[in-house]
Amino acid sequence: MEFENTLKLLQSKEHLMREKGANELYKMLYQPLMGFCRQRRLNKFEAEEVILESLFKICTKIDTVKEPKKFRAWCWTIARNTLLDHFRKYKKYENEIAEVYIDESGRESSRLDKIEVVTRMNKETEKKDTDQCVHLGLQEFAKAMPERAFVIQMKLENLTNLKISERIGRTLAATKEYVSQSYKQLGPFIKHCVEGSE
């Protein structure tokens, strides 16, 4: 199935059509993304983590795609950014990072500029201690309560409670309560990140 047809399915108002689109997208991108990640020295487990996170981001931001012809390149840009985020999380990859560019047809080209990228990463890391702490807290929260973490992630993506209710199959009122309770459950996982910074 072509990328443009998959985009139509993913942007459909019908849940079953969106689900079919997500399955098609997975079939089209899984193997290419696995190769993309493995070429960059990720093990299979890490590669699958990056792939699933990329697909999740694509599906949650699908309504922002306005030009169907650019959908393929857009998917690869999200995958590239997710991979770079993965590299930033793990110091063992500092010397492996290359800037990767995706053109409008979705083809990849790279420019090795390791010193510049690592220097920029180190500067970003210095000012992101709190953000990193919160991110790690969110990861632990996701392991403990994946359904609630999914809802929090959608809120972070600026989805409305109505959109979230459609995705999780609850009424709007039940969704509002679920979101509120999810934030309360998240508290203990990130509270230590902001304590002492006031």
Disulfide bonds with the S-S distance in Angstrom:
Cys133-Cys193 2.03
